[in-house]
């Protein structure tokens, strides 16, 4: 959908709808923006001529009138607040455990009503197709028989779960909680970079960041008609309830790997916000294919489990036998229909980076519609022609291992040394099926508070899509920020931070 | 309530109680020490160390800073104030979803505060100030624990942890002061003992300011109204036991409550004059043993019970 107007004009009418007062040049001019770099990327806040885009006019005027020391103070207060609330993850170095906060930027990223409407429709379309795809490959395999997707890509995937074949899931929804990563390309279009269909995290940061940004810019917030996101836990609860085979007294639990997991804060947060039990594997037991938790008064039955542990660890009897995180017999209880697990097992087969390349075709195949949101152009190294192209253009491409996530197993060609590229080229030749490549996309940049000024940093966008008997997307997202100047890697495990996302109402 | 959650709440509360007890003793000790002769101060430090430490120290240091370092800031020492707070916080984090933001936030801030203190720096001014600050924060923690959590089962597990720990801590403190043999405490030491238990003024209201060891023992053991007396603590334990695990099978409940009834009877019918003639150490160690049995029965009945016994 290149060329479609993603216009910021849809909300803000007027004679000069796109931009505010002219700013001759950003660099060296205005104090907060002295180091603001309007490079090749699309900038969320400033048009190429340096004038703020209309949704950002209010924020811009606040930033230029606010003393930077005040912003420093607010940033510090925010960091203290995260630390005190325990919104931290633990880094282990030389047997020393250090607690760190995931850096949060005070400045909101703004998404207009028009942009959001398209994102919402596009993601709904996409998750609908992906759920149909999962139902198909664990069922009749029509998509394989029709030759849309090569058989060996499914049956050879380490995330394919044979045990799921022929097993019905409620409403045909395999992926109940999805976190998709979108980026905005140089043309200003949102495209999908990745679908996270297993155990996506980050939603608690979406909510925590809202508190931070609203406190930092109360006036701007009030003036902008930002859509609320605080009902996310309610929507999640409704989604999980809808998975149970009955309506009354559904007993729901979140299954966490425990306090040492980097997302433990989120697990506890969601349990508290929804008012459901937070359990670890050791709290659960299975008897006669029914799942119970051990309470002080005796055993209590569990109907729906929102699991925050990977497939491999769910049930040591079926999957990894060395897992102490899961519950013996859980899969049999699941197969017997006595407990629902969300997300269903085996969803990872549909979010690996090779299947990703097929998603537009899957949308056309299952829904007979054109994709609303585009993919990033993707070369499958398994195809000989693509492999040649990739090897010849390693310095321009990002190469990713198919089964990995979190920024691991990845080569960013333009930023790598020749030696690093040579090593990767060998890997590609010896195991081409395990790799895909994409052009380096200049992720859009957004204003980010750095030190004592505002600088441009690359960002992505992760909305959260809930699907029980219907699909719902709370109008908000986690905007992840690559905090290092020029870096394109936004993952928190690789030094990324995050910021609030304001979706505007019409 | 999940058994694991009950377990963590109980231990969190025990460690908070231990931390508060240590902080209070340190504050009082450091404030009072300047008024003591060196040999009296040394005997007094020996009592404090023995009352606060699980392990015996063969090498009692001669100076207050070194003792303080080990009792407060030494993370290797599992009974130190910082270690207790760390354990309390670890347990709280395990059950973050069962606590309010206020309770977690207060405990977390307190831990971060104390772990950021340089142990040597407190000696520049009045070292007791740090512990007075810590006590203020602990009282705030106790306040929000009372006022922001529902007084349901989880809260009663907190109560159990707090008061079972308090009985044990008080028992040890009384033991090192009243046992036969060793250096006999002097008038000033009895005064300090009352202050260790925040009991000076409540005591004088009942017995006037005449400081007599037998009266002090009677007050700290048997007073039914003072929160830092053993009898008061045991009453809270029996009350809390009646409120936890409401749906547990009667046989399981009876196993715990029978032990609690026995413990309560020990203090309800205790006579101070019988104890003062040398039986106090035996009495205190019996109380401690009974508390340990209640702890074991509590876990066996509600927390670690075998699933096969209820299926």
Interface residues (C-beta under 8 A of the other chain):
Chain A: X83 X84 X85 X86 X258 X259 X264 X265 X268 X269 X271 X272 X277 X278 X279 X280 X282 X283 X285 X287 X292 X293 X294 X295 X296 X297 X298 X299
Chain B: X1 X2 X3 X4 X6 X90 X93 X94 X96 X97 X101 X104 X105 X108 X109 X112 X153 X244 X245 X246 X247 X248 X249 X302 X303 X305 X307 X310 X311
